[in-house]
């Protein structure tokens, strides 16, 4: 993008145009220090009917605790959405007021915000700007600045196509430090923003801006996808204790102002406009409202609370709305997995809840680019030795204890079918799906090489299934699990990518109670001695011993995943 020069001209020389600059001078001093404020308006990208712009306001006067910038368009420009400021328009008059997190404007301090708009004919830069009623110097960028290709307002159909994917250097270093870990240390994984402190970095680690800056370095002159996990809902993970979050069930306001708004502010920084930012929105949330509430045997009091107060729906809707305003962000909503919502009484109702959330808090279905399944889970991608249509001794595979009347036996068949269901309830026909394959390889010596015995439907399924969990409801640090398909773009029709959204080697939860300041509890499903609950058919948990709290590095699990990888590691 070209930049215009900065110049100090007399107030009488205020000019509207693509490259003109002007200021309102204070009598007796023509220097920049006498200018009460400066506005730099840059048209970053422009196409036939739309454009995106960035506005930077610098305060040269007394410090402010709130601010508002106003301007008037000479043409028919209309602001459609904004970020980093509350942008409103009445006729040709536009007002951009600070958000709750960026109201402070010190002497010499600056604030930057952006917006997307429409126009026809010409798209002239506004002639004058005012900060809190005081006319500012204008350093204008021209509307004829060459646009990027494609402009951020025009998202590509599949962000993974033709793009590298960000390698998190912090995860990569841990993986490379493990014996044999250098074989996968350069694989792309998700960056988990699982608490407010993670935005700026925890314990000296990388914050969101650090990751995005590193992504720009990795990007070079090509395209690059950054994968972020948005994961901090109030009352998070109401059916599991190991991954409970820092926010209580009613703290929806804090979620909005202290978590989502600052993330949006960073993602909307024009510095990062060339990145393709994939957000995975709130793992393990909305399906709980279907499967773990009311009179169901799997219900929990915590999930009943979240259904009653509506804060899962509100939180997801708010995140979709705000993050969806950033033109280069691609929102993918978590859609659980086949072993959670593959049953008839869960499948359709889950799609309905997703649509409800996608229309909450100002969001629309257009804020959803797609969905992701199997995140941080272990469901096999393809079961090749039996299908849902098979019968043994007059009994359907659905009658086996493992399948338990589910409509699907693996993740790929479920994801394809659920995509069709989501489109049928009103999501865009072009939505794409992601499947997390970070821990669903199920290789090693226990991997079956053919179907099970046809002596009974259970022997047939159990002998042939790749997924070697004791029960499909087991989810914590599973013994015998392996790395799955390596991340790749467009592996199947309708599937945007196989991804490693859950970084292999990060624990699902501690195998015993461990005090911590992260709000994470002890869940017996992570205890290898636990004999289960209705959600896993009262079976043993299948968890590995000696695990740390969720998100912390678990060397034994990492080694297990490499040992059992399928496809095998070299």
C-alpha positions as CSV (number, residue, x, y, z in Angstrom):
1,X,0.0,0.0,0.0
2,X,1.4,3.4,-0.9
3,X,1.6,6.1,1.8
4,X,1.1,9.8,1.4
5,X,3.6,12.4,2.7
6,X,2.9,14.2,6.0
7,X,2.7,18.0,5.6
8,X,1.7,21.0,7.6
9,X,-0.4,23.4,5.7
10,X,-2.5,26.4,6.7
11,X,-6.1,25.8,7.7
12,X,-7.2,27.6,4.6
13,X,-5.6,25.0,2.4
14,X,-7.8,22.1,3.7
15,X,-8.3,20.0,0.6
16,X,-10.3,16.9,-0.2
17,X,-8.6,14.5,-2.4
18,X,-6.6,11.3,-2.7
19,X,-3.2,12.6,-1.6
20,X,-3.9,16.0,0.0
21,X,-2.9,16.9,3.5
22,X,-4.1,19.7,5.7
23,X,-4.2,20.9,9.3
24,X,-5.9,23.3,11.6
25,X,-3.1,25.4,13.1
26,X,-3.2,27.1,16.4
27,X,-2.5,30.9,16.0
28,X,1.1,31.9,16.6
29,X,2.6,28.4,16.0
30,X,2.7,26.6,12.7
31,X,4.6,23.6,14.2
32,X,3.2,20.2,14.7
33,X,3.2,20.6,18.5
34,X,0.6,23.3,18.2
35,X,-1.8,21.0,16.3
36,X,-4.4,19.7,18.8
37,X,-4.8,16.4,16.9
38,X,-3.8,14.6,13.8
39,X,-5.9,12.1,11.8
40,X,-4.3,9.6,9.3
41,X,-7.1,8.2,7.1
42,X,-5.9,5.4,4.8
43,X,-8.0,3.6,2.2
44,X,-6.3,0.2,2.4
45,X,-8.2,-1.8,-0.1
46,X,-10.8,-0.9,-2.7
47,X,-12.9,-2.9,-5.1
48,X,-15.9,-2.2,-7.4
49,X,-18.5,-1.5,-4.6
50,X,-16.6,-1.6,-1.4
51,X,-13.5,-0.6,0.6
52,X,-11.7,-1.0,3.9
53,X,-10.1,1.9,5.7
54,X,-7.8,2.4,8.7
55,X,-7.9,5.6,10.8
56,X,-5.2,6.6,13.3
57,X,-5.9,9.6,15.6
58,X,-3.1,11.2,17.6
59,X,-3.9,13.5,20.5
60,X,-1.6,16.5,20.9
61,X,-3.7,18.1,23.7
62,X,-4.6,17.1,27.2
63,X,-5.0,13.4,28.0
64,X,-8.4,12.0,27.5
65,X,-10.4,9.1,29.1
66,X,-12.7,8.9,26.2
67,X,-12.8,10.2,22.6
68,X,-14.9,10.5,19.4
69,X,-13.7,11.2,15.9
70,X,-16.2,12.7,13.4
71,X,-16.1,13.3,9.7
72,X,-18.5,13.8,6.7
73,X,-18.4,12.1,3.4
74,X,-18.8,14.1,0.2
75,X,-20.1,11.0,-1.7
76,X,-22.4,8.1,-0.9
77,X,-20.0,6.0,1.2
78,X,-21.8,3.9,3.8
79,X,-20.0,2.2,6.8
80,X,-21.1,-1.4,7.1
81,X,-19.0,-2.6,10.1
82,X,-16.1,-1.4,12.2
83,X,-13.5,-2.6,14.6
84,X,-11.6,-1.0,17.4
85,X,-14.2,1.7,17.7
86,X,-18.0,2.1,17.7
87,X,-18.6,3.4,14.2
88,X,-22.1,4.9,13.5
89,X,-23.4,6.9,10.6
90,X,-26.2,9.3,10.1
91,X,-26.6,10.5,6.5
92,X,-23.1,11.5,5.4
93,X,-21.9,12.1,9.0
94,X,-19.8,9.4,10.7
95,X,-18.8,9.1,14.3
96,X,-16.2,6.7,15.6
97,X,-16.2,6.5,19.4
98,X,-13.8,4.6,21.6
99,X,-14.5,1.0,22.8
100,X,-14.3,0.3,26.5
101,X,-10.8,-1.0,26.3
102,X,-9.2,1.9,24.3
103,X,-10.7,5.1,25.7
104,X,-7.5,6.4,27.3
105,X,-5.7,8.7,24.9
106,X,-2.6,10.2,26.5
107,X,-0.9,13.4,25.3
108,X,1.0,12.3,22.3
109,X,-0.9,9.0,22.3
110,X,-2.7,7.4,19.4
111,X,-5.6,5.1,18.7
112,X,-6.2,3.1,15.5
113,X,-9.5,1.8,14.3
114,X,-10.8,0.5,11.0
115,X,-14.0,-0.2,9.1
116,X,-15.5,-1.6,6.0
117,X,-17.8,0.4,3.7
118,X,-19.6,0.5,0.4
119,X,-19.6,3.2,-2.3
120,X,-20.4,3.9,-5.9
121,X,-18.8,6.3,-8.3
122,X,-15.9,8.0,-6.5
123,X,-14.6,7.3,-3.0
124,X,-13.0,10.6,-2.0
125,X,-11.2,11.0,1.3
126,X,-13.1,13.1,3.8
127,X,-11.9,16.7,3.8
128,X,-11.9,17.3,7.5
129,X,-11.9,15.4,10.8
130,X,-12.6,16.5,14.4
131,X,-11.6,14.9,17.7
132,X,-14.2,15.8,20.4
133,X,-15.3,18.8,18.3
134,X,-11.8,20.1,17.6
135,X,-10.6,20.2,13.9
136,X,-7.5,18.0,13.4
137,X,-4.6,17.9,11.0
138,X,-5.3,15.4,8.2
139,X,-2.7,13.1,6.8
140,X,-4.8,11.4,4.1
141,X,-4.2,8.2,2.2
142,X,-5.7,8.1,-1.3
143,X,-8.6,5.9,-2.3
144,X,-6.6,5.1,-5.5
145,X,-4.0,3.2,-3.4
146,X,-3.6,-0.2,-5.1
147,X,-5.7,-2.9,-3.4
148,X,-4.3,-6.2,-2.3
149,X,-5.4,-9.3,-4.1
150,X,-7.8,-10.4,-2.9
151,X,-9.1,-7.5,-0.8
152,X,-9.7,-8.5,2.9
153,X,-13.4,-7.9,2.4
154,X,-13.5,-10.8,-0.1
155,X,-12.6,-13.9,1.9
156,X,-11.4,-16.8,-0.1
157,X,-13.5,-19.9,-0.1
158,X,-10.9,-22.1,1.6
159,X,-8.3,-20.2,3.6
160,X,-6.0,-23.3,3.7
161,X,-5.8,-23.6,-0.1
162,X,-2.5,-22.3,-1.4
163,X,-1.3,-21.3,2.0
164,X,1.3,-22.3,4.6
165,X,0.0,-22.7,8.1
166,X,1.6,-21.1,11.2
167,X,4.1,-23.2,13.2
168,X,3.9,-22.2,16.9
169,X,7.6,-21.8,17.9
170,X,6.7,-22.5,21.6
171,X,5.1,-25.8,20.8
172,X,7.7,-26.6,18.2
173,X,10.5,-26.2,20.8
174,X,8.8,-28.5,23.3
175,X,8.2,-31.1,20.6
176,X,11.8,-30.9,19.3
177,X,13.2,-31.4,22.8
178,X,11.5,-34.8,23.0
179,X,13.3,-37.9,21.8
180,X,12.1,-38.3,18.2
181,X,10.1,-35.1,18.4
182,X,12.0,-33.4,15.6
183,X,10.0,-35.6,13.2
184,X,6.8,-33.5,13.8
185,X,8.2,-30.3,15.4
186,X,7.5,-28.3,12.2
187,X,3.8,-29.2,12.0
188,X,1.3,-26.4,12.4
189,X,-0.8,-26.4,15.5
190,X,-3.5,-24.2,17.1
191,X,-2.7,-21.3,19.4
192,X,-5.0,-21.6,22.4
193,X,-6.3,-18.3,24.0
194,X,-7.7,-20.1,27.0
195,X,-7.8,-17.2,29.4
196,X,-7.6,-13.4,29.4
197,X,-3.9,-13.4,30.4
198,X,-3.0,-15.5,27.3
199,X,-3.8,-12.5,25.1
200,X,-0.6,-10.7,26.4
201,X,1.3,-13.9,27.2
202,X,1.6,-16.0,30.3
203,X,4.7,-16.4,32.4
204,X,6.9,-14.6,29.9
205,X,5.5,-16.6,27.0
206,X,4.2,-15.3,23.6
207,X,1.1,-13.3,23.5
208,X,-1.3,-12.9,20.6
209,X,0.6,-10.0,19.0
210,X,3.9,-12.0,19.4
211,X,2.3,-14.9,17.5
212,X,0.9,-12.7,14.8
213,X,4.3,-10.9,14.4
214,X,6.0,-14.3,14.1
215,X,3.4,-15.3,11.6
216,X,4.2,-12.4,9.4
217,X,7.9,-13.4,9.5
218,X,6.9,-17.0,8.5
219,X,4.6,-15.8,5.8
220,X,7.2,-14.0,3.7
221,X,5.7,-13.2,0.3
222,X,3.2,-16.1,0.2
223,X,-0.1,-16.8,2.0
224,X,-0.2,-18.0,5.6
225,X,-3.0,-19.2,7.9
226,X,-2.9,-18.6,11.7
227,X,-5.0,-20.9,13.8
228,X,-6.4,-19.5,17.0
229,X,-8.6,-21.2,19.5
230,X,-11.1,-18.9,21.2
231,X,-11.8,-20.7,24.4
232,X,-12.9,-18.8,27.6
233,X,-16.7,-18.8,27.8
234,X,-18.4,-18.1,31.2
235,X,-19.0,-21.5,32.9
236,X,-16.8,-23.2,30.4
237,X,-17.0,-26.9,29.8
238,X,-20.0,-27.5,32.1
239,X,-19.8,-31.3,31.8
240,X,-16.1,-31.6,32.5
241,X,-14.0,-30.3,35.4
242,X,-10.5,-30.6,34.0
243,X,-11.0,-27.7,31.6
244,X,-13.2,-25.4,33.5
245,X,-12.2,-21.8,32.9
246,X,-11.5,-18.6,34.8
247,X,-15.0,-17.0,34.3
248,X,-18.0,-17.9,36.3
249,X,-21.4,-18.7,34.8
250,X,-22.7,-15.1,34.9
251,X,-19.5,-13.3,33.8
252,X,-20.6,-12.6,30.2
253,X,-19.7,-8.9,30.5
254,X,-16.2,-9.7,31.4
255,X,-16.0,-12.2,28.5
256,X,-17.1,-9.5,26.1
257,X,-15.0,-6.5,27.3
258,X,-11.9,-8.2,28.7
259,X,-11.5,-11.2,26.4
260,X,-13.3,-10.9,23.0
261,X,-12.9,-7.1,22.5
262,X,-9.1,-7.0,23.1
263,X,-8.7,-10.0,20.8
264,X,-10.7,-8.3,18.1
265,X,-8.7,-5.1,18.5
266,X,-5.4,-7.0,17.9
267,X,-6.8,-9.0,14.9
268,X,-8.1,-5.8,13.3
269,X,-4.7,-4.1,13.4
270,X,-4.0,-3.3,9.7
271,X,-0.5,-4.7,10.3
272,X,-2.0,-8.2,10.2
273,X,-4.4,-7.7,7.3
274,X,-2.4,-9.9,5.0
275,X,-2.7,-13.0,7.3
276,X,-5.6,-15.5,7.0
277,X,-6.7,-15.8,10.6
278,X,-8.7,-18.9,11.4
279,X,-10.6,-18.8,14.7
280,X,-12.0,-22.0,16.2
281,X,-14.8,-20.6,18.4
282,X,-15.4,-22.1,21.8
283,X,-14.6,-25.8,22.1
284,X,-17.0,-28.0,24.1
285,X,-19.7,-25.5,24.6
286,X,-23.0,-25.4,22.6
287,X,-23.5,-29.2,22.3
288,X,-23.6,-29.4,26.1
289,X,-26.9,-27.5,26.0
290,X,-28.4,-30.4,24.0
291,X,-26.8,-33.5,25.5
292,X,-26.1,-32.6,29.2
293,X,-29.2,-30.8,30.3
294,X,-32.7,-31.5,31.6
295,X,-33.8,-35.1,32.4
296,X,-31.1,-36.9,30.4
297,X,-29.0,-39.2,32.5
298,X,-25.9,-37.3,31.2
299,X,-27.2,-34.0,32.5
300,X,-25.1,-31.9,35.0
301,X,-26.3,-29.0,37.2
302,X,-23.7,-26.8,35.7
303,X,-25.0,-27.3,32.1
304,X,-28.6,-26.7,33.3
305,X,-27.4,-23.3,34.6
306,X,-25.7,-22.4,31.3
307,X,-28.8,-23.3,29.3
308,X,-31.0,-21.3,31.6
309,X,-28.9,-18.1,31.6
310,X,-28.1,-18.3,27.9
311,X,-24.5,-17.2,28.2
312,X,-23.1,-19.9,26.0
313,X,-25.3,-18.8,23.1
314,X,-24.7,-15.1,23.9
315,X,-21.0,-15.6,24.2
316,X,-20.6,-17.5,21.0
317,X,-22.8,-15.0,19.2
318,X,-20.8,-12.1,20.5
319,X,-17.5,-13.7,19.4
320,X,-18.8,-14.5,15.9
321,X,-20.2,-11.0,15.5
322,X,-17.1,-9.1,16.7
323,X,-14.4,-11.3,15.1
324,X,-16.5,-11.7,11.9
325,X,-16.2,-7.9,11.5
326,X,-12.5,-8.3,10.8
327,X,-12.2,-8.9,7.0
328,X,-9.4,-11.5,7.1
329,X,-10.8,-13.6,10.0
330,X,-12.5,-16.9,9.2
331,X,-14.7,-18.2,12.0
332,X,-15.1,-21.9,12.4
333,X,-17.5,-23.0,15.2
334,X,-16.8,-26.1,17.2
335,X,-19.3,-28.9,16.3
336,X,-18.2,-31.6,18.7
337,X,-17.8,-35.1,17.2
338,X,-19.7,-38.2,16.1
339,X,-19.4,-39.8,19.5
340,X,-21.2,-36.8,21.0
341,X,-23.9,-35.7,18.7
342,X,-24.2,-38.5,16.1
343,X,-27.4,-39.9,17.6
344,X,-30.8,-38.9,16.2
345,X,-31.9,-36.9,19.3
346,X,-28.6,-34.9,19.3
347,X,-27.9,-34.4,15.6
348,X,-30.7,-32.0,14.5
349,X,-31.1,-30.2,17.9
350,X,-27.4,-29.4,17.9
351,X,-27.6,-27.8,14.4
352,X,-30.5,-25.7,15.7
353,X,-28.5,-24.5,18.7
354,X,-25.6,-23.5,16.4
355,X,-28.0,-21.5,14.3
356,X,-29.4,-19.8,17.4
357,X,-25.9,-18.8,18.5
358,X,-25.0,-17.6,15.0
359,X,-27.9,-15.2,15.2
360,X,-27.3,-14.0,18.7
361,X,-25.7,-10.7,19.9
362,X,-25.6,-9.1,16.5
363,X,-24.1,-12.1,14.7
364,X,-25.5,-13.6,11.5
365,X,-24.9,-16.9,9.7
366,X,-22.6,-15.0,7.4
367,X,-20.2,-14.6,10.3
368,X,-19.6,-18.4,10.2
369,X,-17.2,-19.6,7.6
370,X,-17.4,-23.2,8.7
371,X,-17.3,-25.7,11.5
372,X,-14.7,-27.9,13.1
373,X,-15.2,-31.4,14.5
374,X,-13.2,-33.7,16.7
375,X,-11.2,-30.9,18.3
376,X,-9.0,-32.3,21.1
377,X,-10.8,-35.7,20.7
378,X,-9.8,-39.1,19.5
379,X,-12.6,-40.3,17.1
380,X,-11.1,-42.2,14.2
381,X,-11.2,-40.4,10.9
382,X,-12.3,-43.5,8.8
383,X,-13.3,-46.9,10.1
384,X,-12.5,-49.2,7.1
385,X,-13.5,-52.6,8.5
386,X,-17.2,-52.0,9.2
387,X,-19.9,-49.6,8.1
388,X,-23.1,-48.4,9.7
389,X,-25.0,-50.5,7.1
390,X,-23.4,-53.9,8.0
391,X,-25.3,-56.7,9.7
392,X,-24.0,-59.7,11.6
393,X,-26.2,-62.6,12.7
394,X,-29.3,-60.6,11.9
395,X,-28.2,-57.6,13.9
396,X,-27.3,-54.1,12.7
397,X,-23.9,-52.7,13.5
398,X,-25.9,-49.9,15.3
399,X,-26.9,-52.5,17.9
400,X,-23.3,-53.2,19.0
401,X,-22.2,-51.9,22.4
402,X,-19.6,-49.7,20.7
403,X,-21.8,-48.0,18.2
404,X,-24.8,-47.9,20.6
405,X,-27.4,-46.9,18.0
406,X,-25.3,-44.0,16.7
407,X,-25.8,-43.1,13.0
408,X,-22.1,-42.8,12.3
409,X,-19.0,-45.0,12.9
410,X,-16.3,-42.4,12.2
411,X,-15.6,-38.8,12.0
412,X,-15.4,-38.3,8.2
413,X,-18.9,-39.7,7.6
414,X,-20.3,-37.7,10.4
415,X,-18.7,-34.4,9.4
416,X,-20.0,-34.7,5.8
417,X,-23.5,-35.5,7.0
418,X,-23.5,-32.8,9.6
419,X,-22.4,-30.2,7.0
420,X,-25.5,-31.1,5.0
421,X,-27.6,-30.7,8.1
422,X,-26.1,-27.3,8.9
423,X,-26.8,-26.1,5.4
424,X,-30.4,-27.3,5.6
425,X,-31.1,-25.2,8.7
426,X,-29.8,-22.0,7.1
427,X,-26.0,-21.9,7.0
428,X,-24.3,-21.0,3.7
429,X,-24.1,-23.8,1.2
430,X,-20.4,-23.1,0.8
431,X,-19.4,-23.6,4.5
432,X,-16.3,-25.7,4.9
433,X,-15.4,-28.2,7.6
434,X,-12.2,-28.8,9.5
435,X,-11.4,-32.1,11.3
436,X,-8.8,-32.2,14.1
437,X,-6.6,-35.3,13.4
438,X,-4.0,-34.5,16.0
439,X,-4.8,-37.6,18.1
440,X,-7.0,-40.0,16.2
441,X,-4.5,-42.1,14.3
442,X,-4.8,-45.3,16.4
443,X,-1.8,-47.0,14.9
444,X,0.8,-49.3,16.4
445,X,0.5,-53.0,17.1
446,X,-3.1,-52.7,18.3
447,X,-4.4,-51.5,14.9
448,X,-6.6,-54.1,13.4
449,X,-5.7,-55.3,9.9
450,X,-9.2,-56.6,9.0
451,X,-12.8,-57.1,10.2
452,X,-13.6,-58.8,13.5
453,X,-15.1,-62.3,13.8
454,X,-18.7,-62.5,12.5
455,X,-19.7,-64.6,15.6
456,X,-21.6,-61.6,17.0
457,X,-22.1,-58.0,16.1
458,X,-19.9,-57.0,19.1
459,X,-17.1,-59.3,18.1
460,X,-17.3,-58.0,14.5
461,X,-17.1,-54.3,15.5
462,X,-14.7,-54.6,18.4
463,X,-12.3,-56.8,16.4
464,X,-12.2,-54.4,13.4
465,X,-12.4,-50.9,14.9
466,X,-9.4,-48.7,14.7
467,X,-10.5,-46.6,17.7
468,X,-9.2,-48.6,20.6
469,X,-10.8,-46.6,23.4
470,X,-12.7,-48.6,26.1
471,X,-15.7,-46.4,25.3
472,X,-16.3,-43.6,22.8
473,X,-17.2,-41.3,25.7
474,X,-13.6,-41.4,27.0
475,X,-11.9,-38.2,26.3
476,X,-8.9,-37.6,28.7
477,X,-5.3,-38.5,27.9
478,X,-6.3,-41.8,26.2
479,X,-3.9,-44.7,26.4
480,X,-3.0,-46.2,23.0
481,X,-3.9,-43.0,21.0
482,X,-1.7,-41.9,18.1
483,X,-1.1,-39.0,15.9
484,X,-3.5,-38.9,13.0
485,X,-3.3,-37.6,9.4
486,X,-0.9,-34.8,9.1
487,X,-2.4,-31.3,8.5
488,X,-3.3,-30.8,4.9
489,X,-5.7,-28.6,2.8
490,X,-8.7,-29.9,0.9
491,X,-8.3,-33.6,1.7
492,X,-11.9,-34.5,0.8
493,X,-14.9,-32.7,-0.8
494,X,-16.4,-30.3,1.7
495,X,-13.5,-30.6,4.1
496,X,-11.3,-27.4,4.1
497,X,-8.5,-29.1,6.0
498,X,-7.3,-31.7,8.4
499,X,-5.7,-29.7,11.2
500,X,-3.9,-30.3,14.5
501,X,-5.9,-27.8,16.4
502,X,-5.0,-29.5,19.7
503,X,-1.2,-29.4,20.0
504,X,-0.1,-33.0,20.6
505,X,1.6,-33.4,24.0
506,X,-0.6,-30.9,25.9
507,X,-2.5,-32.6,28.7
508,X,-6.3,-32.9,28.7
509,X,-6.4,-32.8,32.5
510,X,-4.6,-33.9,35.7
511,X,-4.8,-37.5,36.8
512,X,-5.1,-36.3,40.4
513,X,-6.1,-33.0,42.1
514,X,-3.4,-30.4,41.6
515,X,-3.9,-26.8,43.0
516,X,-3.6,-24.2,40.3
517,X,-4.4,-20.6,39.5
518,X,-6.0,-21.3,36.1
519,X,-9.4,-22.3,37.4
520,X,-9.0,-25.9,36.3
521,X,-10.5,-28.6,38.4
522,X,-9.9,-32.3,38.9
523,X,-12.0,-34.5,36.7
524,X,-12.2,-38.2,37.5
525,X,-12.3,-39.0,33.8
526,X,-8.5,-38.2,33.8
527,X,-7.9,-40.7,36.7
528,X,-6.9,-44.1,35.3
529,X,-8.5,-45.8,38.3
530,X,-11.9,-44.2,37.7
531,X,-14.8,-46.6,36.9
532,X,-16.9,-44.1,35.0
533,X,-20.3,-42.4,34.8
534,X,-23.3,-42.4,32.5
535,X,-21.4,-40.3,29.9
536,X,-19.0,-43.2,29.3
537,X,-21.3,-46.1,30.0
538,X,-19.8,-46.5,33.5
539,X,-16.5,-47.9,32.0
540,X,-12.9,-47.3,33.0
541,X,-11.6,-44.0,31.9
542,X,-8.7,-45.3,29.8
543,X,-6.6,-42.3,30.9
544,X,-2.8,-42.3,31.2
545,X,-1.4,-41.9,34.7
546,X,0.7,-39.0,36.1
547,X,-0.8,-36.3,33.9
548,X,-0.4,-32.6,34.7
549,X,-3.3,-30.1,34.5
550,X,-4.9,-29.4,31.2
551,X,-2.8,-27.5,28.7
552,X,0.5,-28.3,30.4
553,X,3.2,-30.4,28.7
554,X,2.8,-34.1,29.1
555,X,5.8,-35.9,27.8
556,X,4.4,-39.5,28.3
557,X,1.4,-38.6,26.2
558,X,3.5,-37.1,23.5
559,X,5.6,-40.2,23.3
560,X,2.5,-42.4,23.2
561,X,1.1,-40.4,20.3
562,X,4.3,-40.7,18.3
563,X,4.6,-44.4,19.0
564,X,1.0,-45.1,17.8
565,X,0.9,-42.6,14.9
566,X,-1.0,-43.6,11.8
567,X,0.1,-43.0,9.2
568,X,3.3,-44.0,11.0
569,X,6.2,-41.6,11.5
570,X,9.4,-42.2,9.5
